[in-house]
């Protein structure tokens, strides 16, 4: 069985006749695998398959396949595999040929064994601990997947491809990098010698659909009453901090909140790795840049926040504050940019304020603690705490207003406080929200926007549920 004419189209390194036969793209191919049924190889390939793969690679001309659509390339490589399998008398059925063709295409133009995991919409996180251990998080549970890299060199090539895709580099001289994939998924890579068991890769997948409050309520992340309070908070342009641990859903919640921003507002976003999905037409997206190999040309979040203040924004949204940019964030919130938002890593709403204070001090402002706390009180209106619970669910556990300051103590009021009650037979946790119906410190702003009655009604309804 031989197909010399068609194989010559996509780079086979052997002479072909001048006439061109039927295209392999016209040959009926195996149906695509649905995203929820992605095939992941569960066993190591045989020596014959490894040899067949190597022969197939030698017959491909990189210049000829460059730029070829992946679907067409898969069909053509599948046909080449069938020919080589016949020549070598390797027994392979149509499904095995298709799987091998998809693996080769993933290695050539994709991210190798990570591609099926990225295509599976039920997977939220991918964690690579060396070439032989790839963990995934699905529905809040972390498990070891069957996917594997061939060896460390294979994993290194994929890591360098990811970094190069955003104009960055990863090697022994620059062993850490933050990047993102084409779909927006966030990637962190740690290279040897810092990584002892081979490169480590952490991928936070980018949601293809932007969540709104209706969907979050359906998932049990909050109640309709809490959602209504957050909608009103956005409508009256409160400055909001979203606090929580890694993977708790901070960015998802911020995306949901951002959907409530008016289309006429100019919004500037500042992020380390762009992952916010704002739907408004007037959005300016800024992303940090690491230093070059010579240690120059770095642009950090603080530089971007300062520049954002000169861009006439109505709101400034900072993906996450980690350092000295916390001071500039407070300055932005306190200089007419109402309705600004950011996220922070903290375990409680009070811890979030302590972390902001510490980060301002990290910026070497030389300000006394009392002055920093006074700045926080005048800048931040609301803190939302989100947590990932042991059942894998992500929930809003606190909605806290910043009331004022008394001495050196910042006064807080928990508008909503989630109280755990028990566990259902299916393993899901359940509880209820304790509601504080006292008028908030920003009651005058509610009156100004004509939403004070709606606020009181939402709290009353929340208390009744």
N, C-alpha and C positions, 0 to 999 in steps of 0.2 A: 504494500500500500504506500503510494508516494504522491505528494502534492507539491512538486517543485515550483510550479508556476505561482500558486497563491502564497506560498511561504516566502518567495522572493520579495513580495510586497512589503513585508514588515521586517526585513533585515537579515534574512538567512545568508550566511557567508559562503554561498556557492553559486556558480553561474546558473542563470535561468534563461530560458528561451525568450525571444522577443515578444511573442504573443502572451497575452494576459488572460488567464482563465477566470472562472467564476470566483467571486470574493467569498471568503469565509464568513464575512459579516452577513451574507445572505443565507447561510446555513442555519437551520433552526437550532437554537441553543437551549440549554436547560433553563427552566424558569427561575427567576431571581428568588433568593431566599427572603421571606418576610423578616422584618427587623426583629420581631419577637421570637424567631426561630433561627437565629444566626448559628451556623455550624462552627463549632470550635473543636479542632482535633484533640482527641482524648488519648492518643497513643503515639509513641515515637514512630517515625516513618521507617520502613524497611531499608536495607542497604540498596536494593534494586531501585527504590523510589528516589533515594538520595542520589544515586548515579544518574537516573533519568533526569532529575532536576538539574544536575551539573551539566549534562550534555545539552539540555534545552537552553541553558544560559549561554553556552558557547556558540550556539547557532543564532543568537539574537545580536543584531547590530544596534548599539545604543543610539547612534545618530538617526537611524531609520524609525525607531519607536518613540523618539522624543516628540512630545506634543500629541501623540495619538490618543484618542479618547479611550478611557479605561475599559469601557464595554467592548469596543472593537478589539482592543489589545487582548482582552480575556478570551474572546472567541478565537482569535488567531493563534494564541498560545495553546489553547485547548486542542486545536487541530494539529499543531506541531507535536504536542505530547502524544496524541493518538498515533502519529506516524512513528515517532521514536519508540513508543511502547511496542508497536508491531515489529519494528526492526530488531529490537532487543528481546522480543518475546516475553515482555513483562505483562502479566495479567492485570488489567485494570478495567473496571466498569466505567460507564459514562459519568456516574456521580464522582468517583475518585478522580477521574481526569479533570472534571470541572473544579473540584476542590483544589487540586494541585495548581491548576491554571490561576485560580483566584489568589492562592498563596504567592505564586510567582509575581503576579501583577502587584500585589500588596508590597512585596519586597522591592520591586523596581520603581514604582511611582508612589507608594504609600508608606505606611508605618509598620509593615510586616504583620506580626501576630496581633498587634493592637487594633488593626482595622476592624475585625469582627466585633471587638468589644466596644469600639467607638460607634459602630452601627446599631448596637443594641440599646434601644431607648430605655430599657428598664435598669440600666447600669448608670449610677451617678458618679462614682469615683473609680479610677484605675490606679493601682499602686504596684509598681514594679520594683521588687527587691532582688535585683540581679537577674540574669537571663532565664533562670529556671523557676522563679517564683513570681507570679503575677496575681495579685489579689484584686478583687472587685467588691464594690459595695452595691448591693441590690436591695431596694426597699429597706434601707437602714441597717442591713446585716452585711458584715464583711466575710467573704469566703475566698478560698483559694481556687482560682480558675484552672482549666486544663490547658490554657494557652502557654506557649513556651517560645523563647528565642532559641535559635540554633546554638549560639555560643555567645561569649562576651563581645566578640568583634561585631556580630550581627546587631546586638543591642547598642553598641557604640555608634555604628553607622546610623541607626534610627535616631539616636539622641542628637547627633550632629546635623541630621536633616531637619529636625524640629527647630534647633537653634538657628540654622541658616535661613529658615523660612521667615524669620522676623529680623534678619540682619544681625544676629548675635552669634557668639562662638562659645563652644564648650570643649575644654581640653584640660590637661593637667595644670597649665598655667592660669586658666580661668575655670575653676572646677564647679562653679555654681551659676545657674542661670534661671531666670523667670522668663517664660515665653507663652505664646498662645498658638493654637492650631487655627486652621482656616475657618473652622466653624465657630471660633471664639473660645473654645475650651482652654482653661488655664493650665499651664504646665510648669512644674518645678523639677529641675534636674540637678543631681549632685554626682560629681565624677570622682574617680580615684585621683589622688590618694586619700581624699576625704571619705569616700565611700569604700568600705573595706571589702564588700562582696560583689563588686562590679557596680556599674552605674545604677543609681536609684532614680526612678521617675514617678512623680505624683501628678495625676491628671484629674482636674475637677471639670467634669463635662459641662458643656454649655447647653442649657435647655433650649430646645428648638421652639418651644412655645412659651410666651411670656405669661406668667401666672397673674391672675387677678384675684381680688378678695373672694369672689364667689367660689373659685376653685380651691383656695386655701381653706375656706369654711368647709367645703366638701371633704377635704382631706383631714379635717379635725384639728387644723393648726390654730384655729381661733373660732369664736362664736360670731354669729351675725351682729350682735351688739358691740363686741370689741371692734369688728370691722367697721361698723358705722362710726364709732368714736374716732378711729384712725382716719377715716374719710373726712370727718369734720376737722380734725387736726391739720390735715393737709389743706383743706379749703380755707382755713383762717391763717395759713402760712406760718405754722409753728416751726421752729428749728428743732429737728429730730435727730437723735443719736440711736442707732440700732446696735444693741450689744448682744454678744453671745460667743460661744466657743466655735472651734473649727468645724465646718460642716453642719452648723445648726440651722442654716437657712437665712442668714442675714442678707445676702445679696438678693435672694428670691423675694424676700419681704420688701427690700428697697425698690426692686423693679415693680412690685405691685403698687407701692406708694407713689412711684413716679408716674404711673398711668393717670393719676388724678391731677397732674400739673396742667394748667391751661395751655392750649396750643399757642397763645400769643406771647408766652414768656420765653426769654432767652436763657437757656440753661447751659452751664459749663460743667462738664464732668472731668474729674482728675483721678486717674487710676494708675496703679503699677502695671497691671495687665488688664486691658479693656475687657469687661464682661457685662457691664450694664447694658440693658436693652430698652432705652428710652424711645418712645413712639412719637414724641413731639417733632414738629418740622424744624424747630429752631434750636438745635442741640449742637454744641461745640464739644468735641471729645479730645481730651489731652491725655497722653500716656508718657510715663517716665522713660528715660533712656539711660542705660548703664554706662559706666566709663569705658573708654577704649583700652586697648592693651597697654598704652602708655600712661594710663591713669587719668586721662583728660576727657573733656567733653561730656561729663555726666550731667544729666538733668534729673533732679529728684523731685519728689512730690512738693516739697516746700517751694522750690523754684516755680513750679507750675501753679500752685495756689496763689502765690504773689502775682504771677502774670495774669491769672484769671481775674483778679480784682481790677485789672486795667482793661478788661474786655467788655465792660458794661453788661455784666450778667444780672438777671433778675434773681436767679438761684444758682448756688454753687453746690455740686454734689461730689463729695470725695469718697471714692470707693472704700478706702479704709485708712484710718490714721494710725501710724506706727511710731512716729517720732516727733521731731520739732515742728512739723507742719500742723500739729494740734494748735499751736498758738495762732498761726495764720488762719486756721479754720475758725477759731473763736473770734478773731478780728473780723472775718468776713460775715459771720452771723450777727455781729454787733454793729455793723456799719451799713445797715439798710438792705442786706440780702436775706430778707425773711424767707422762710420756707426752705432753707438749705438743709442738707442731710449728709450723714456720714455713718460709717460702721466702725466698731471697735471690738477687740477681743476682751471680754470680761465675763465674770461668773454671775454678777448681780448688777442691778442698776447703780447701786452705791459704789461698787467696785469700778464701774465704768467711769464715774467722776474722778475717783482716785487715780485711775490710769491716765486720764486726760491731764490731771495736775502733774503727774510724774513726767509725762511726755513734754509738757511745756517747760518743765525744769531741765529736761534733756536738751532742749534747744538753747540752753545757756542764756536765757533771757535776763537772769539776775533779779527776777521779781520775787518778792516775799510770798509765802503761801497764801496769806490773807488776800493779797491783790489778785492772785491767780484764781482763787475761789470766787471772789467777787466778779471777776471776768466771766467765769463759767456760769454763774447765776444769771448774769445779764445777757448771756448769749444762748444758752440751751433751755428750751422749754419742756421737751418731752424725751424720755428715754424708754425704749421698747426692748425688753429682754426676751430672747428666743433661746430655746434649749432643744437638744436632741435627747430624747428619753431612751430608756433601755429597751423599749419595744420597737425602736427604730423610728418612731414618730417624732416630728419636729413641731413644737408648740410655742406660742407666745405665753410666757409665764408671768410677766409683769409689764404693766404700762404705768410709768411713773412720771409725775410732773415735778419739775424743779421749782419749789415755792419761793425760796429766798435764802437768806443767810442770817444766822444768829450767833454772834461771836465768831468762832472759827468753824462752826458746823453748818454745812449746807442742809437746808430743810427739804425733805422729799415727801411726796404724798403718793401712795400707790392707788391709782384710780382703779386698776384691775390687778388682782393677785390670784394666780392659779393655785388651787389647793388639791393635791392628789387625794383620791378617795379609795381606789382599789384597782383590781385587774380583772378583766373579763375572761371567760373560758378560752377565747381565741388568743389570749396573751396581750391584748391591747389594754393600755392603761386608760383610766378615766378619772375625771374630777370635775370641779366646777370653779367658777371665778367668784372670788369675794370682791364686792363692789363698794367703793367709797363715793357717796353721792354729794359730798361737800363741794361747793362751788370752787372751781379751780382758780389759780392765781391769775390766769389769763381770761377771766370771765368778761372783763371789759372788751376784750378783742372779740369774743363770741357775740356780745351785744352789738358791737360795731358792724359785724358781718350779718347780723340778724339770725344767728344760729344757736342762741342760748337755749331756746326752748327745745330744739332738736337734740342738743347735748343732754339736757335734763331727761328728756324722754328715752334716749338710748340707755342712760344709766339706770333709769327706773325699770326698763324692760330687762336689762342685764341682771338686775338684782332679783327679778321675779323668776328667772329661768334657773 
